Amino acid sequence: MRGLTLYARSRQVPAALGAAAGATAITVLLAATFSDKGEVGRPVMVLTVLLLVSVVTTTLSGPDDTLDRTAARPWGWLRTSHLVTALLCVLVLLLATLLTGPRFGPLGCVFRDAAGLLGLTALGAATVGTARSWFLPLGWTLGAVAFPGLGSVGETLTWQTQAIDSRPAALVAAALATAGTAAYVSRGPRPRTASDPV
């Protein structure tokens, strides 16, 4: 248990959870102030999921890159558990809004978007590093919100904003979640370089 506590603290998990809870509370307050009661609009839901995923992404690497490569720890199990826990935290925070006026849903869309975006950031952490891993999810999601697509190609390109029954959106999210998990679990975060943002 002490090892898991040290692992969480080294990756600033408590601070990330606090920031994610605060961001959710602010979003709920803004939605309650500027919109009618009930389910928030799809763009607000997607952008909130993106915000929460971006916050938990900061925990995907620790302060010492060499420790993430040592054979002394069961990294595969730790990394898998880390991603699953991060996904659950995002879902729990948004499920808690069911007790408030503005609600984030439907649940299937929240799960699909959170899993797909977290997989995309995990893939980014493994390939370009944790500091840059949120760039592609941010750009892709903003584009999807600004230019919603129609038809199979449009639904594939703007999967984050599609309805729950969109098969192309579900396939893209599943592919991103699978690829990101596999890359992060097998390789871990890419070691930092001098050019990486702090």
N, C-alpha and C positions, 0 to 999 in steps of 0.2 A: 504493500500500500504506500509506503514511503517513497518507493521508486516512482510510482505513478504520480504522486504529488509533486515530486521534484521535476518530473517530465513536464507536467502541466505548467508549473511555475516557470520553467526555463523557456517555454514557448509563449509565455504571457497569456495563457488561457483565461485566468480570472479577469484580467483587464479587457480582453476581447469580449468575454461574456457580458461584462458590465456595459461596454460600449454598444453591443448588439441590443441589450435590453433597453438602454437609453434611446437608441435610434428607433426601436419599435414604439416606445412610449411617445416620442415626439411625433412620429408618423401618425399614430392613432389620434393624438390631440389635434394635429393639423387637419386630419380627415374629418374629425368630429366638428371642427370649427367651420370648415369651408365646404362641407358637402352634407347631403341629407343622410339620415340614419340608414343603415343597411350595409350591403356589401360595397366595398370600394371599387372604383373602376379598374379595369384590367391594366391600364398603364401604371397606375399607382401601385397595384399589387406587384407587378413585374419589377418595378424600380425598387420597391421595398425589399423584395427577395434578393435582388442584385446587391443592394446596400448591405444586407445581413451576410450574404456570402462573401462579399469583399472584406468585411470585418473579420470573419472567422478564418479567412485565407491567411491573415498575418500570422496565424499559429502554425502554419505548415512547415516552418523551419525553425531551428533553434539558433542560439547565439554562436555556436561553434560547428562549422560545417564538417570538421573531421569526426566529431562524435556521431554524426548521422551516417557515417560509413564504417564504424567499428563493428566487429563481429560479436562483441560482448553482449549485445542486446538483441532481442527478437524483433527486429525492425518491421518485418512483414506484418506481424500481428499488431504491433503498435500503430503502424501507419493505417492499416485497415480499420482498427478501432477508432483512430483519430478521425478519419473521414466519416465513419458512421455516426460518431458522436456529434461532429460538427453539423451533419445533416439533421440529426434529431433536435439539436439546439435551435436551429433555424425554424424547424416545423413547430416545436413547442412554443416558441415565442409568438409565431403567427397564429397558432391554435388558441393561445390565450386571448387573442382579440375577439374570439367568439363570445367572451363575457362582456365585451364593451359594445358601444353603439356601432361604430364602423367595424366591419368584419372583412378579413382577407380570405378570399375563396374564389371559386370552389377549391376544396382541399386537394382534389386531384391535380389541378393546375399548379397549386403551390408546391406540391411534392415533385411534379414533373420539372418545374422551373428550378427549384432548389437543387434537385439531383443533377440536372443537366449543367447548371452554372457552376456548381461545386466540382463536378467532374472536369469541366473546362478549365477552372482555375487550378485544379490538381495537375492536369496535363501541362498547364503553363508553368507550374512550380517545378515540375520534373524536367522541362525542356529549356525554359528561359529564366528560371529562378523565381522565388516567391515574390520578390520586390516588383517584378514586372508581370506576374501571373494574372493580375486583374485587368490588364489593358484590353485584351481581346474580348473578355466578357462584357466590359463596359461599352466598348465601341459597338459590338454586335447587338447588345440589348438596346442601346440608344437608337441605333438604326432601325431595329425591329419596332420600337415604340413609335418612331417618327414616320415610318413607311410600312404600315401593315400590309402583308402580302396576301394574295388570293390564289387559288389553284394549288396544285401539288407542289410546284416549285416555290411559290410564294409562301406556302405554309411551312415548307422545309427551311427556307431562309429566315423566316420570322417565327420560328417555333415557340419562342418565349411568350408571344402574345396571342397564340391560337387558343381556340376553345378546347375543352377537355376531351372532346371526341375526335380531335384531329390525329389521324394515324401518322402522317409524316412528322408532326411535332413530337409525338411520343417516341418514334423511332430515332429521331435526331437526339433527343434528350437521353434516351437509353444508351445510344452509341457513345455520346460524350461522357456519360457517367461511367460506363464500362472502360473506355479507353483511358480516361483520367485516373480512375482507381488503379488499373493495371500498371500504368506508367509510374504513378507515385509510389505504389506499394513496392514495385520491383526496383526502382532507381532512387527513390527519395528525392528531396529537393536538389536542384542543381546548385553546386557550390557557387558562392558569390565571387564576383570579380571586382576589380577596382572601379569599373565603370558602372556598377549597379547602383541604383538610387538607395539612399539610406532609409 
